[in-house]
Each structure stands twice: as structure tokens, then as C-alpha cells.
Amino acid sequence: MKKSKTKSDDKISLLSSISLGTGVMIGAGIFVLMGQIAELVGDLFPLAFVAGAIVVGFSSYSYVKFSNAFPSSGGVVKFLTKSYGPGTATGTFSLLMYVSMVIAESLVAGTFGTYTLRLFPKEYSGYSSVLGVILIALAYIINVSGNKIIGATATFTAIIKVAGIAILAISGLVASGLPTITGQFTTNESQVFSNEFAFVAALALSILAFKGFTTITNQGGDIVDPNKNVGQSIIISIAVCTVIYVTLALSVAGGLSIPEIIEAKDYALAAAAEPIFGNWGSTLTIILAIVATVSGVIASVYSASRMLAMLSKMKQVPNLDKIGNFKNPALIFTVCLAIILTILFDLTRIASLGAIFYIIMDIAIHWGLVRYLRKEVEFSIAIPLVAIVMDFIVLSAFIYLKYDSDPLVLVVAAIGIILIIVSERLFMKSHTDKDGNMNMGMDETNHNEMNL
């Protein structure tokens, strides 16, 4: 009888899972989100990361319960399929997650360009999107080259990113002293409301800084004792990131005034390092940002293209293998979409689109657990319901804020969502038989998802 080759030695340990998870979460996004959040809430921006961690803590509960019950390499797609079954809903929410991942690639690529240009004279500052496109093209070449190169660099760069940002945060905090967080509230009632409202809206961006924890759910087929360790890895990774983010925010607050942070919002960490550590500190921060962004884009392109390929095999999107004579069409489509976003939008708008798409998908995850899986999964219904309420409040505040300050973001987001829903519905109808059944190839996907 042929024995399975699955051995514990070939599996990812809990420690390795945490390392990979924090490596994805503590990525390039934090290099630019710090300044954007400070622009919205002023002196309170360190607290925005604490509040964001609380919201994400409630949200992570559903992902932990899903991972414990249905460990799989399919991750979020698997969870949505379990909740909503094959069809328009699963396809729509899965594509929202996919697009948010591509948006993250674009955000990281743009951050790479912004920080890299800090090494050059100011007259070259308008070329950040060009450098971002070059990085995405490089990520495509590396991904086409195979998994060995990706695997060889993932853990190494994760250690550099996490250790480097942690050292920067702690050193900056020690050097600058613990700042006083008083906020910029006044006795004017309308101003107080405005600041509180902006704080709630800013949580959409701080949540975005934690969204990388969802990639841990994709380790279900590769980790030791997945029914236990995937959930533990999610919880520990969020806790580690919270400590580092808050410490880093306090460090930046101690090194720069709020106007200075806002002025340098796209490269706030490098600007904060300079008055504390001098030019060498700023240069080291830029190098750290380059390492984080390069590895982040490579890993993000890999994850997003795999997700799109999985959706194609599940027949939730058209069969990409039949579109032209291309090798890995999912990878090509992912890279092209990321390049378009990098060229068309600045970092603030890219982050805003990513936050909107991600939070909508997050609400769908919680609702799917509460509405459809109460008999299959053991969980406390109150926690995902609280997560839904929190997500809804944050998203509503953020949408209203953007309506007032940058309505183009909402127009683009609405067009994107409508296109996804309409195209998914038309595609579903194209392979629904006369009895209303869809041949989605789900059995094949369950067997083959590890081979994507």
C-alpha cells in the first residue's frame, strides 16, 4: 500500500508561520500609512493603531474559527465558498479580496518609488510611479522564474523587515522620549465631533496595515496541526504587529511635529529618522523600505495571482488558460492591473480603494459565518456581530470623509464594485443549466488546490 509522504518535517511550524505572517503584515504599507493616518487625526495617530488593532482583533475571530474548522490552502476563497456556495456572491466577494490584494501591490510599488527617490535630487521626485512599474515588472520576472527564488528570499527578507522596523521603532522612542498624546481637540463642539469622526474614519487605514493576517489562512494545507496552529498564528501575529506599530508611531511622534509628518506623509519614517539619527539614519530607513517593498511586491504578486488562478479553476471567473497562448495568464493579468493602478493613482487614493474593498469583503466573511455556518462551526455569535458593526461604522465614516474630501475615490470604487458584480452575474448565468445548477468544478478544486 502506498503511504502518504506527508511528514511533520515537511510542514510549516507555528514559529515559521508567525514569522511569515508578521513578515507580510509588517510590510511596506506601514511606511506610507503612518503619514496618511497622521494627516487625518493629528496627535492621536498612535492611538489609531491601537483602536485599529482592537477592530482587527474582533475581525480575526471569524478567520480563526474558519481556519480551525476548514484548514485549507484556499484561505479566504475556501471560507467564502463554505458560506455562500458557488455562485455570484462567492465570486464577487472573492474578487473584492483579489482586487484589494492587487491594490496592495500597487501601494507597495508606489512606496518603493517614493522612498527610493529620497536618495536622489528633488527634481526626480515625479518618477515614483515609473520606479513602481519597474518593480512590478521585476516581480513578474521573479515569479515566472519559479517558486525556489521566492521561497529562498521570503523568510530572510521577513526577518530583515521585522527586525529592522522594530529596532528603528525602539531606538527612535528611546532617543526622542515618550511623547505626550493629547490630541488636538478644542472646546468647540463641532470641532470635537469633526476630530472624533476623522479618528473613526482613519481606522479604515489602520485596519489596512493589519490586513496581511488573512494570508496566514492560506497556510492551512502546509502547517503542522492546522486546526490549531493557523488560529494561534493569526492571534500572535496581530499582537506582535500591534506592539511594533504603536511603538513606531510613538517614535515618529517624538521625532516630528504633526505638520512635518503631514508634509512628508509618503516617506514619514525616513523623515522621522533624520532628526534623531542624522543622515545615516534616514538612509538606513530608506534601504529598509526598499527591502520591504521589493520583497512585499514579489510576495503579493505571487499570492494574488495564485488566488486568481484558484478562482479560475473553481469556475468563478473565466478559464484564463483559454485566453491567449500565455504562460501563467493569472500572473500576467495581476501584474498588468497593478501597473495600471500604480500609474493612475497616488498613494493616498490607492490606500483608500484598498481599505474600502477589503472592509466590504471582511463584512462578508463575518456574515457568512453567522448566517450560514452556525450548525457547522462552533463559535460565539456575539463576536462576529460586533465585528460587522465595527466594520460598518468605520467604512461609513471613511466613505463620508472621502465624499467630502476626495469623491473620485468613491466613484472609482463604485464603478469597480458594479463591474465585478455585473460581470460575475453574467458569467454565472453562462454556465447555469436549465435546472439552475452550476457546474463549478468544486470537487476538482478541493483535490487540486494544493497544486496551484
C-alpha positions in Angstrom: 0.0 0.0 0.0 1.3 3.4 -0.9 1.8 5.6 2.1 1.4 9.3 2.2 4.5 11.3 2.0 3.1 14.0 4.4 5.6 14.3 7.3 5.7 16.8 10.0 9.3 17.7 9.0 7.9 19.0 5.6 5.3 21.1 7.3 5.5 24.8 8.4 5.9 25.1 12.2 3.9 27.6 14.3 7.0 29.8 14.7 7.7 29.8 10.9 4.0 30.6 10.3 4.2 33.6 12.7 7.4 34.7 11.0 5.9 34.6 7.6 2.7 36.2 8.8 4.3 39.1 10.5 6.7 39.5 7.5 3.7 40.1 5.3 1.8 42.3 7.8 4.8 44.4 8.8 5.4 45.3 5.2 5.7 48.3 3.0 2.3 49.7 3.8 3.3 50.9 7.2 6.0 53.1 5.6 3.3 55.2 4.0 0.1 54.6 6.1 1.7 56.3 9.1 1.7 59.7 7.4 -1.7 59.3 5.9 -3.3 58.4 9.3 -1.5 61.4 11.0 -2.9 63.7 8.3 -6.4 62.7 9.4 -6.2 62.5 13.2 -3.2 64.7 14.2 -1.5 63.8 17.5 -3.8 60.9 18.1 -2.4 58.8 15.2 -0.5 56.3 17.6 -3.9 55.6 19.2 -5.4 54.9 15.8 -3.2 51.9 15.6 -4.4 50.7 19.0 -8.0 51.1 18.0 -7.4 49.5 14.6 -5.8 46.5 16.4 -9.0 46.2 18.5 -11.2 46.2 15.4 -8.9 43.7 13.7 -8.9 41.6 16.9 -12.7 41.2 16.7 -12.5 40.5 12.9 -9.7 37.9 13.3 -12.1 35.8 15.4 -14.1 34.7 12.3 -10.9 33.8 10.4 -9.6 31.8 13.3 -12.9 29.9 13.6 -12.9 29.3 9.8 -9.3 28.1 9.8 -9.9 25.8 12.8 -12.9 24.2 11.1 -11.8 24.2 7.4 -8.0 24.4 7.2 -7.1 24.8 3.6 -4.6 26.4 1.1 -7.7 28.1 -0.3 -7.9 30.5 2.7 -10.5 33.3 2.2 -11.8 31.8 -1.0 -12.5 28.5 0.8 -14.3 30.3 3.6 -16.5 32.2 1.2 -17.3 29.1 -0.7 -18.2 27.3 2.5 -20.5 30.1 3.5 -22.2 31.2 0.2 -21.6 28.2 -2.0 -20.5 28.5 -5.7 -22.1 31.5 -7.4 -22.3 35.2 -7.7 -21.8 36.1 -4.0 -18.7 34.0 -3.6 -17.2 35.2 -6.9 -18.0 38.8 -6.1 -16.5 38.8 -2.6 -13.5 36.7 -3.7 -12.8 39.2 -6.5 -13.1 42.1 -4.0 -10.4 40.3 -1.9 -8.3 39.7 -5.0 -8.6 43.4 -6.2 -7.6 44.5 -2.6 -4.5 42.3 -2.9 -3.6 43.9 -6.3 -4.2 47.3 -4.8 -1.8 46.4 -2.0 0.8 45.5 -4.7 0.3 48.9 -6.2 0.6 50.7 -2.8 3.8 48.8 -2.0 5.2 49.5 -5.5 4.4 53.2 -5.2 6.0 53.3 -1.7 9.2 51.8 -3.2 9.3 54.6 -5.8 8.7 57.3 -3.2 11.4 56.1 -0.7 14.0 55.2 -3.4 13.8 58.7 -4.9 14.7 60.1 -1.5 18.3 59.0 -2.4 18.2 61.3 -5.5 17.8 65.1 -6.0 14.3 66.5 -5.6 13.9 67.2 -9.4 13.4 63.4 -9.8 10.5 63.2 -7.3 7.9 62.9 -10.1 9.2 59.5 -11.2 8.0 57.4 -8.3 5.3 55.7 -10.4 7.9 54.8 -13.0 10.0 53.1 -10.4 6.9 51.3 -9.1 6.1 49.9 -12.5 9.7 48.7 -12.9 9.5 46.9 -9.5 6.2 45.2 -10.6 7.9 44.1 -13.8 10.8 42.7 -11.8 8.3 40.8 -9.6 6.8 39.3 -12.7 10.2 38.0 -13.9 11.0 36.5 -10.5 7.5 34.9 -10.2 7.9 33.4 -13.7 11.3 32.0 -12.7 9.7 29.7 -10.2 9.0 29.2 -6.6 12.5 28.4 -5.4 13.7 32.0 -5.7 10.6 33.3 -4.0 10.9 30.7 -1.2 14.6 31.4 -0.7 14.1 35.1 -0.1 10.8 35.2 1.8 12.0 34.2 5.3 15.3 36.2 5.0 13.6 39.4 4.0 10.8 38.9 6.6 13.4 38.8 9.3 15.1 42.0 8.0 11.8 43.8 7.8 10.5 42.9 11.2 13.8 43.3 13.0 14.7 46.5 11.2 11.4 48.2 11.8 11.4 47.0 15.5 14.9 48.4 16.0 14.0 51.7 14.3 10.9 52.0 16.5 12.6 51.2 19.8 15.7 53.3 19.1 13.6 56.3 18.0 11.4 56.0 21.0 14.4 55.9 23.4 16.2 58.8 21.6 13.2 61.1 21.4 11.5 60.2 24.6 7.9 59.2 25.1 5.6 61.9 23.5 2.5 63.1 25.2 -0.6 62.1 23.2 -3.2 64.8 23.9 -4.8 65.2 20.5 -5.9 68.4 19.0 -9.4 68.7 20.5 -10.8 72.1 21.3 -13.8 73.1 23.4 -15.7 73.9 20.2 -18.4 71.2 19.9 -18.4 70.9 16.1 -14.6 70.7 16.1 -14.7 67.9 18.7 -17.2 66.0 16.6 -15.0 66.5 13.5 -11.9 65.2 15.1 -13.7 62.2 16.6 -15.3 61.5 13.2 -11.9 61.7 11.5 -10.5 59.3 14.0 -13.1 56.7 13.3 -12.6 57.1 9.5 -8.9 56.8 9.9 -9.3 53.3 11.4 -10.0 52.1 7.8 -6.4 52.8 7.0 -5.0 51.4 10.3 -7.0 48.2 9.6 -5.3 48.1 6.2 -2.0 47.9 8.0 -3.1 44.7 9.6 -4.9 43.0 6.6 -1.9 40.8 5.8 -3.0 38.4 8.6 -5.5 37.0 6.1 -2.6 35.4 4.2 -2.0 33.2 7.1 -5.2 31.4 6.4 -3.6 30.1 3.1 -1.2 28.0 5.2 -3.9 25.6 6.2 -2.7 22.9 3.9 1.0 23.3 4.8 1.2 23.9 8.6 1.6 21.4 11.4 -1.7 20.8 13.2 -3.6 23.3 11.1 -6.8 23.1 13.1 -5.0 24.7 16.0 -1.9 26.5 14.7 -3.4 28.6 11.9 -5.6 30.4 14.5 -2.8 30.7 17.0 -0.5 32.2 14.3 -3.1 34.8 13.4 -3.6 35.9 17.0 0.1 36.1 17.8 1.0 37.8 14.6 -1.6 40.5 15.2 -0.3 41.0 18.8 3.3 41.3 17.6 2.3 43.8 14.9 0.3 45.9 17.3 3.3 46.4 19.6 5.6 47.3 16.8 3.2 49.7 15.1 2.3 51.6 18.3 6.0 51.8 19.3 6.9 53.0 15.8 4.1 55.6 15.8 5.2 56.9 19.2 8.8 57.1 17.8 7.6 59.1 14.8 5.5 61.4 17.0 8.6 62.0 19.2 10.8 62.9 16.2 8.5 65.1 14.1 5.7 67.6 14.6 2.3 66.8 13.0 2.8 69.4 10.3 6.2 67.8 9.5 4.7 64.3 9.4 1.9 65.5 7.1 4.4 67.3 4.8 6.4 64.1 4.5 3.4 61.7 4.7 4.6 59.4 1.8 8.0 59.0 3.5 7.3 59.8 7.1 9.5 57.1 8.6 12.6 58.3 6.7 11.8 61.9 7.7 11.4 60.9 11.4 14.7 59.1 11.4 16.8 62.0 10.2 16.4 64.4 13.2 17.1 61.6 15.6 19.8 59.6 13.9 21.1 62.0 11.3 21.5 61.4 7.5 22.7 57.8 8.1 19.5 57.0 10.0 17.4 58.3 7.1 19.5 56.4 4.6 19.2 53.2 6.6 15.4 53.7 6.8 15.2 54.2 3.1 17.2 51.0 2.5 14.9 49.1 4.9 11.9 50.4 3.0 13.4 49.3 -0.3 14.0 45.8 1.1 10.5 45.7 2.5 8.8 46.9 -0.7 10.8 44.7 -3.1 10.0 41.6 -1.1 6.5 42.7 -0.5 5.7 43.2 -4.1 7.2 39.8 -5.0 5.2 38.0 -2.4 2.0 39.9 -3.1 2.1 39.3 -6.8 2.6 35.6 -6.0 -0.3 35.4 -3.6 -2.8 37.4 -5.7 -2.0 35.5 -8.9 -2.5 32.2 -7.1 -5.8 33.4 -5.8 -7.0 34.4 -9.3 -5.8 31.1 -10.7 -7.8 29.3 -8.0 -10.9 31.2 -8.9 -10.4 30.3 -12.5 -10.1 26.6 -11.6 -13.3 26.9 -9.4 -15.0 28.4 -12.5 -15.8 31.6 -10.5 -14.1 33.6 -13.3 -13.5 32.6 -16.9 -10.9 30.0 -17.7 -7.8 32.0 -18.0 -5.8 29.3 -19.7 -8.1 29.7 -22.8 -7.4 33.4 -23.1 -4.4 33.6 -25.5 -1.4 31.4 -25.6 0.3 32.7 -22.4 2.2 31.0 -19.7 0.6 31.7 -16.3 -2.1 34.2 -17.5 -3.3 34.8 -13.9 0.1 36.3 -13.2 0.1 38.4 -16.3 -3.4 39.8 -15.6 -2.4 40.5 -11.9 0.8 42.4 -12.9 -1.0 44.4 -15.6 -3.8 45.5 -13.2 -1.2 46.5 -10.6 0.7 48.6 -13.2 -2.4 50.4 -14.3 -3.3 51.3 -10.7 0.3 52.4 -10.0 0.2 54.8 -13.0 -3.3 56.2 -12.5 -3.5 56.8 -8.7 -1.3 58.4 -5.9 -0.6 56.5 -2.7 -3.4 58.1 -0.8 -6.1 57.1 -3.3 -4.6 53.6 -3.7 -4.7 53.0 0.1 -8.3 54.4 0.2 -9.5 52.0 -2.5 -7.8 49.1 -0.8 -9.5 49.9 2.5 -12.9 50.1 1.0 -12.7 46.8 -0.9 -11.1 44.9 2.0 -13.6 46.0 4.6 -16.6 45.0 2.4 -15.1 41.6 1.9 -14.4 41.4 5.7 -18.1 42.0 6.5 -19.0 39.2 4.0 -16.7 36.8 5.9 -18.4 37.6 9.3 -21.9 37.5 7.8 -21.3 34.2 6.1 -20.2 32.6 9.4 -23.2 34.0 11.3 -25.8 33.4 8.6 -24.9 30.1 7.1 -22.5 28.1 9.3 -23.9 28.2 12.8 -24.5 24.5 12.7 -21.1 23.5 11.2 -18.8 25.8 13.2 -18.7 26.2 17.0 -18.4 30.0 17.8 -19.8 32.8 19.9 -22.2 34.7 17.6 -21.8 38.0 19.5 -18.1 38.4 18.4 -18.6 38.4 14.6 -21.7 40.5 15.0 -19.7 43.1 16.9 -17.1 42.9 14.1 -19.7 43.6 11.5 -21.0 46.6 13.4 -17.4 47.9 13.8 -16.6 47.4 10.2 -19.8 49.1 9.1 -19.2 52.2 11.3 -15.6 52.5 10.2 -16.5 52.1 6.5 -19.4 54.5 6.7 -17.2 57.2 8.3 -14.4 56.6 5.8 -16.8 56.8 2.8 -18.3 60.1 4.2 -14.9 61.5 4.7 -13.9 60.7 1.2 -17.1 62.0 -0.2 -16.2 65.3 1.4 -12.5 65.4 0.5 -11.9 63.1 -2.5 -15.1 61.9 -4.1 -13.2 60.5 -7.1 -12.1 57.6 -4.9 -15.7 56.7 -4.2 -16.6 56.9 -7.9 -13.7 54.6 -8.9 -14.7 52.2 -6.0 -18.3 52.1 -7.0 -17.5 51.5 -10.7 -15.2 48.7 -9.7 -17.7 47.0 -7.4 -20.5 47.4 -10.0 -18.3 45.9 -12.8 -17.4 43.0 -10.5 -21.0 42.2 -9.6 -22.4 42.5 -13.1 -19.6 40.5 -14.8 -19.8 37.8 -12.1 -23.6 37.6 -12.6 -23.3 37.3 -16.3 -20.6 34.7 -16.1 -22.6 32.6 -13.6 -25.6 32.6 -15.9 -23.4 31.4 -18.8 -22.8 28.1 -17.1 -26.0 27.5 -15.2 -28.1 24.7 -16.6 -31.9 24.8 -17.1 -32.5 23.4 -13.6 -30.5 26.2 -12.0 -27.4 24.1 -11.2 -23.9 25.4 -11.7 -21.1 23.1 -12.7 -18.4 24.9 -10.7 -15.8 22.1 -10.6 -15.6 22.3 -6.8 -14.6 18.7 -6.3 -11.7 19.2 -8.6 -10.6 22.3 -6.8 -10.6 20.6 -3.4 -8.2 18.0 -4.8 -6.0 20.3 -6.7 -5.9 23.5 -4.6 -2.6 22.4 -3.1 -1.0 22.2 -6.6 -1.8 25.8 -7.7 
